[in-house]
Amino acid sequence: KPEIEQSGETPTHYSELNPDSMKVKDLKRELLLRTADCSGLKSVLVERLKEVIEKEKNEDKEKIEPVADQETEAENITNDDTKPEEKDSIIELEAPSEPPEIPEHERKHLEKIYKLDNPRIIALSN
């Protein structure tokens, strides 16, 4: 068990697994990588891996669904089907402001620090 945990190996993606056709050692390895119990008969291991895979699928769906909801909201906002009274309540983003003006003495100091006295190009051969 510690060998697999220390090897840095990652579990195989659930879409690439078929628990019914896997060997016991492969079932145990996938269960270990997913930190699930890996003891029992093959039939028990197959069912346990199927349950873990189903949980992973549901977690992936939960991650995808909020993104789809956000896209739908964005589409609704970009559609120009808003009523005139609703258009007044839409907040418009301001254009980014220009960077702050640097005082003359500070600008000269920065130029002095970063200016090269004798700029040269150095070519290195390999």
N, C-alpha and C positions, 0 to 999 in steps of 0.2 A: 504493500500500500504506500509506504513513504517514497518508494522509488518513483511511482507515477506522479505523486504530488510534487516532488522535487525536480522532476524532469522538465517542468514548464509546459508539458503537453496540454493542448486545449481539446475540449470535446468536439467531436464531429458534429457538423450542423445537422439538425433533425431532418432536414429534407433529403439528406444523403443516407439516412439510416432505414433499415428494414429489420426491426427486432425479431420478427418471425424466422428470418433466414440466417441470423447471426449465431456464431459459436459461443459457448459459455464464456470462454476467456475474453472475447470481444464484448459481450454483454457486461461482464464484470468491469472491464476497463472503462467503458462508457459510463457506467453507473458511478464508478470511483471518481472519474473526472467531473461528474456532476454532483459530487458529494452526497450520493445516495447510498443506501444500504446495498451491499453486493453479496449477501449471503442467501442461500436457498437453492432450490431446484431451478432448472432452466425455465420451466413454465412460470415460476414466480418472478424470475429475473426479467423475462420478456414482458410480463404485465407491468412490473415496476418501471421498466424503461419506457414503455408506452405511456404510462402516467406522467413521467417526467417530461417526455417529449410533448405531450398535450399541454402541460403547464408552460413550456417554452413557447409553443405556438400561440397560446393565449396572451403571454407577455408581449410577444412581437406584435400581435394585433392591437393591444392596448397602446403600444408605442406609435403605431401607424395611424390609428383612428384620430388622436388629437391633431396630428398634422393635417389630416384630411379636413377636419372641422375648421382649422385655421385657414386653409385654402378656400373653403366655402365662404367663410366670413370675409376674406379678402376680396373674393369675387363680388360679394354683395355690396361691399363698400365701393368698389370701382365701377359698378353699374351706375348709370346716371338716371336711375328710375326713382330717385329720391324726390320727395315732395318739396315744394318751395319752402315751407316752414322748417323742414328737416335740414335743408342746405345751410341755413343760418347756424345750425348747431354743430356742423362739421368743423373740426379744428384743422386748420391748414398749418403745415410745417413751415417754419421760417428757413430761408436760405442760410447756409453757414456763413458766419461773419468772418471778416478778414482778420488775419493774425494781428495781435496788438503791436502798436508802433514801439520800436526799441529806441531808447534815448541815444543821442549821438555819441556820448562818451562811452556807453556800453558797447555800441556797435563797433567803434574804433578799437576798443579793447579786444573784442572777439576777433576782429580782422587781424590784429597783431598776433594773437595766439595761434590762429589757424593758417596764417599766410606762410608759405615756404620761402626762405631766403634765396635759395638757389635750386629751383625745381629741375629735376632730371628724370629721365626715363631709364630704368635699369632693366636690361634683358638678361634673363637667366636661361642657360641652355640645359637641356636634360641629358 
